[in-house]
């Protein structure tokens, strides 16, 4: 009984409190012929900001064109690319061996192969762009290098 009376008193006090009342909100006016702001309005900056969509599209285009530029640099002799196809074959063989042995779950096999591929590229550059490390890898993991010719 007392708690009901306290709740009723609290509701009256909250309802009569001027700080909790919202101020009247003016209705927005709609004008069908409102001029749009121009790109060269004096209150706007002279250079447009970079939108996230434009950044995403620019990075996607750069990602597509980067291999082309690297290939051109490689053919001009300005850049020596690693043997990516060879590393891909070794990584695919490593993936198949790991799935066959049961050490890698089949749904995670692609991620495992990508990890092996990145490690091979890292070892290639850490070893001074030499293929000696791959001979050691093939000696340790013979199934990884099955059908792969090491230059």
C-alpha positions as CSV (number, residue, x, y, z in Angstrom):
1,X,0.0,0.0,0.0
2,X,2.8,2.4,0.9
3,X,4.8,1.5,-2.2
4,X,1.8,2.3,-4.5
5,X,1.5,5.7,-2.8
6,X,5.2,6.4,-3.2
7,X,5.1,5.5,-6.9
8,X,2.1,7.7,-7.5
9,X,3.8,10.6,-5.7
10,X,7.0,10.0,-7.7
11,X,5.0,10.0,-11.0
12,X,3.3,13.3,-10.1
13,X,6.6,14.8,-9.1
14,X,8.3,13.7,-12.4
15,X,5.3,14.8,-14.4
16,X,5.4,18.3,-12.9
17,X,9.1,18.7,-13.2
18,X,9.9,21.4,-15.7
19,X,13.4,20.1,-16.5
20,X,12.1,16.8,-17.9
21,X,9.6,18.4,-20.3
22,X,10.7,18.6,-23.9
23,X,10.7,22.1,-25.5
24,X,8.2,22.5,-28.3
25,X,9.8,21.3,-31.6
26,X,9.1,23.6,-34.6
27,X,7.8,21.8,-37.7
28,X,10.2,21.8,-40.6
29,X,9.2,23.9,-43.4
30,X,9.3,22.4,-46.9
31,X,9.8,24.5,-49.9
32,X,9.6,22.6,-53.2
33,X,11.9,25.1,-54.9
34,X,14.6,25.4,-52.3
35,X,17.9,26.1,-54.1
36,X,20.5,23.4,-53.7
37,X,23.9,24.5,-52.4
38,X,26.4,24.9,-55.2
39,X,29.8,23.4,-55.2
40,X,31.5,26.8,-55.1
41,X,29.4,28.4,-52.3
42,X,31.5,30.7,-50.1
43,X,30.8,28.9,-46.9
44,X,32.1,25.5,-48.2
45,X,35.8,24.6,-48.6
46,X,37.3,24.9,-52.0
47,X,38.4,21.2,-52.1
48,X,36.0,18.3,-51.6
49,X,36.6,15.8,-48.9
50,X,37.5,12.2,-49.8
51,X,34.5,9.9,-49.3
52,X,35.0,6.3,-48.0
53,X,33.4,4.9,-51.2
54,X,36.0,6.8,-53.4
55,X,38.8,5.5,-51.2
56,X,37.5,1.9,-51.5
57,X,37.1,2.2,-55.3
58,X,40.6,3.7,-55.6
59,X,42.2,0.9,-53.6
60,X,40.3,-1.7,-55.6
61,X,41.6,-0.2,-58.9
62,X,45.1,0.1,-57.5
63,X,45.0,-3.6,-56.4
64,X,44.0,-4.6,-59.9
65,X,46.7,-2.5,-61.6
66,X,49.6,-3.3,-59.3
67,X,50.4,-6.7,-60.7
68,X,50.4,-5.2,-64.2
69,X,52.9,-2.5,-63.2
70,X,55.1,-5.1,-61.4
71,X,55.1,-7.3,-64.4
72,X,56.1,-4.4,-66.6
73,X,58.9,-3.5,-64.2
74,X,60.1,-7.1,-64.1
75,X,60.2,-7.3,-67.9
76,X,62.2,-4.0,-68.0
77,X,64.7,-5.5,-65.6
78,X,63.9,-2.9,-62.9
79,X,62.4,-5.4,-60.5
80,X,63.0,-9.1,-59.9
81,X,59.8,-10.8,-58.8
82,X,59.8,-13.9,-56.7
83,X,58.8,-17.2,-58.3
84,X,55.1,-16.9,-57.2
85,X,53.8,-19.7,-59.3
86,X,56.4,-22.1,-57.8
87,X,55.5,-20.9,-54.3
88,X,51.8,-21.4,-55.1
89,X,52.4,-25.0,-56.2
90,X,54.4,-25.7,-53.0
91,X,51.7,-24.1,-50.8
92,X,48.9,-26.1,-52.6
93,X,50.9,-29.3,-52.1
94,X,51.4,-28.4,-48.4
95,X,47.6,-27.8,-48.1
96,X,46.7,-31.1,-49.7
97,X,49.2,-33.0,-47.5
98,X,47.9,-31.3,-44.3
99,X,44.3,-32.1,-45.2
100,X,45.2,-35.7,-46.1
101,X,47.1,-36.1,-42.8
102,X,44.2,-34.6,-40.8
103,X,46.3,-31.8,-39.3
104,X,44.2,-29.1,-41.0
105,X,40.4,-29.0,-41.2
106,X,39.3,-28.9,-44.9
107,X,37.4,-25.6,-44.5
108,X,40.5,-23.9,-43.2
109,X,42.8,-25.4,-45.8
110,X,42.9,-22.3,-48.0
111,X,44.0,-20.1,-45.1
112,X,46.6,-22.6,-44.2
113,X,47.9,-22.6,-47.8
114,X,48.0,-18.8,-47.8
115,X,50.0,-18.8,-44.6
116,X,52.5,-21.3,-46.2
117,X,52.7,-19.1,-49.3
118,X,53.4,-15.9,-47.3
119,X,56.1,-17.8,-45.3
120,X,57.8,-19.0,-48.5
121,X,57.9,-15.4,-49.8
122,X,59.2,-14.1,-46.5
123,X,61.9,-16.8,-46.5
124,X,62.8,-16.0,-50.1
125,X,63.5,-12.4,-49.3
126,X,65.2,-13.2,-45.9
127,X,67.5,-15.6,-47.7
128,X,68.7,-12.9,-50.1
129,X,66.4,-13.9,-53.0
130,X,68.0,-17.3,-53.2
131,X,66.2,-20.7,-53.6
132,X,68.4,-22.5,-51.2
133,X,65.8,-22.3,-48.4
134,X,63.3,-24.1,-50.7
135,X,65.7,-27.0,-51.0
136,X,65.8,-27.2,-47.2
137,X,62.0,-27.0,-47.0
138,X,61.7,-29.8,-49.6
139,X,64.1,-31.9,-47.7
140,X,62.0,-31.6,-44.6
141,X,58.6,-31.9,-46.3
142,X,59.0,-34.1,-49.4
143,X,55.2,-34.1,-50.1
144,X,55.2,-30.3,-50.4
145,X,57.6,-30.5,-53.4
146,X,56.1,-33.4,-55.2
147,X,55.9,-32.5,-58.9
148,X,57.7,-29.2,-58.4
149,X,60.9,-28.4,-60.2
150,X,63.2,-26.1,-58.2
151,X,65.5,-23.9,-60.4
